[in-house]
Amino acid sequence: MKLKLWGRIDELEGGKQKLASRVSEAEETIESLNSKIASAEKSKNRMDAELEELSMEYERTHAAAMITEKRGRNFDKVVGEWKAKADDLMAELDACSSECRNFNAERFRLKASLDESSEQLDIVRRENKNLADEVKDLLD
């Protein structure tokens, strides 16, 4: 019986050592997992900070994009107004050019008529002078 008890004690001591070894391994695993958790939390915190920075950068960029888009619309509006003004001025220029051509044609007609009238006047003056000379000769 003593032998059995010593065998049982040895068996229990061996089990105790195995359990101590397992507990030690479990504690090492727990420490390793706790280290990984701490590292993951640090990474999470760093990523949260980066996400916050990126969110702020996005907000700034988005605000700048909205301002730029608004300026672009205003610029397009101004360009449209100036294009309309330019189109109106081109139409007015075309009308003025047409009117100028008409005035030039009328001026040439009037100049031709004036030249013809001047020639007829010269002819009438010569005839009048000739007739006046004949009347004078007849009166003398």
C-alpha positions in Angstrom: 0.0 0.0 0.0 2.8 2.3 0.7 4.2 1.5 -2.6 0.9 2.3 -4.2 0.8 5.6 -2.3 4.3 6.5 -3.4 3.4 5.6 -6.9 0.3 7.7 -6.7 2.3 10.5 -5.2 4.8 10.2 -8.0 2.0 10.2 -10.5 0.4 13.2 -8.9 3.8 15.0 -8.7 4.2 14.3 -12.5 0.7 15.6 -13.2 1.5 18.6 -11.0 4.7 19.3 -13.1 2.7 18.8 -16.3 0.1 21.2 -15.1 2.7 23.7 -14.0 4.3 23.4 -17.4 0.9 23.9 -19.1 0.2 26.9 -16.8 3.6 28.3 -17.7 2.9 27.9 -21.4 -0.6 29.3 -21.0 0.9 32.3 -19.1 3.4 32.8 -21.9 0.6 32.6 -24.5 -1.4 35.1 -22.5 1.6 37.4 -22.3 2.1 37.0 -26.1 -1.5 37.7 -26.8 -1.6 40.7 -24.4 1.5 42.0 -26.3 -0.3 41.5 -29.6 -3.4 43.2 -28.2 -1.4 46.2 -27.0 0.3 46.4 -30.4 -3.1 46.1 -32.2 -4.5 48.9 -29.9 -1.5 51.1 -30.8 -2.0 50.4 -34.5 -5.7 51.1 -34.0 -5.0 54.4 -32.2 -2.5 55.4 -34.9 -5.0 54.5 -37.7 -7.8 56.4 -35.8 -5.5 59.4 -35.7 -4.6 59.0 -39.5 -8.3 58.6 -40.2 -9.1 61.8 -38.4 -6.3 63.6 -40.2 -7.6 62.2 -43.5 -11.2 63.3 -42.7 -10.0 66.8 -41.9 -8.0 66.9 -45.1 -11.0 65.6 -47.0 -13.2 68.3 -45.5 -10.6 71.0 -46.5 -10.3 69.6 -50.0 -14.0 69.3 -50.4 -14.5 72.8 -49.2 -11.9 74.0 -51.6 -13.4 72.0 -54.4 -16.8 73.5 -53.7 -15.3 77.0 -53.8 -13.5 76.2 -57.0 -16.7 74.8 -58.6 -18.6 77.9 -57.6 -15.9 80.1 -59.0 -16.0 78.0 -62.2 -19.7 78.5 -62.5 -19.3 82.3 -62.0 -16.5 82.3 -64.5 -18.7 80.4 -67.0 -21.5 82.9 -66.4 -19.1 85.9 -67.0 -17.7 84.2 -70.1 -21.3 83.7 -71.3 -22.1 87.3 -70.7 -19.0 88.5 -72.6 -19.7 86.0 -75.4 -23.2 87.5 -75.7 -21.8 91.0 -75.7 -19.2 90.0 -78.4 -22.0 88.4 -80.5 -24.1 91.6 -80.2 -21.1 93.7 -81.2 -20.3 91.4 -84.1 -24.0 91.7 -85.3 -23.7 95.5 -84.9 -20.4 95.5 -86.8 -22.0 93.5 -89.6 -24.9 95.9 -89.7 -22.6 98.9 -89.7 -20.5 97.4 -92.5 -23.6 96.7 -94.6 -24.8 100.3 -93.9 -21.3 101.6 -94.8 -21.3 99.7 -98.1 -24.8 101.1 -98.9 -23.6 104.7 -98.0 -20.5 104.2 -100.2 -22.7 103.0 -103.1 -25.0 106.0 -102.6 -21.9 108.3 -102.4 -20.6 107.0 -105.7 -24.0 107.4 -107.4 -24.2 111.0 -106.0 -20.6 111.7 -107.1 -21.3 110.4 -110.6 -24.5 112.5 -110.7 -22.5 115.6 -109.4 -19.8 115.0 -112.1 -22.5 114.8 -114.8 -24.2 117.9 -113.4 -20.9 119.8 -113.3 -20.3 118.8 -117.0 -23.8 120.0 -118.0 -23.3 123.2 -116.0 -20.0 123.8 -117.8 -21.7 123.2 -121.2 -24.6 125.5 -120.3 -22.2 128.2 -119.1 -20.2 128.0 -122.4 -23.4 128.1 -124.4 -24.7 131.0 -122.2 -21.4 132.9 -122.8 -21.5 132.2 -126.5 -25.1 133.4 -126.6 -24.2 136.5 -124.5 -21.3 137.2 -126.9 -23.7 136.9 -129.9 -26.3 139.2 -128.2 -23.5 141.7 -127.5 -22.3 141.4 -131.1 -25.8 141.9 -132.4 -26.4 144.9 -130.1 -23.2 146.6 -131.1 
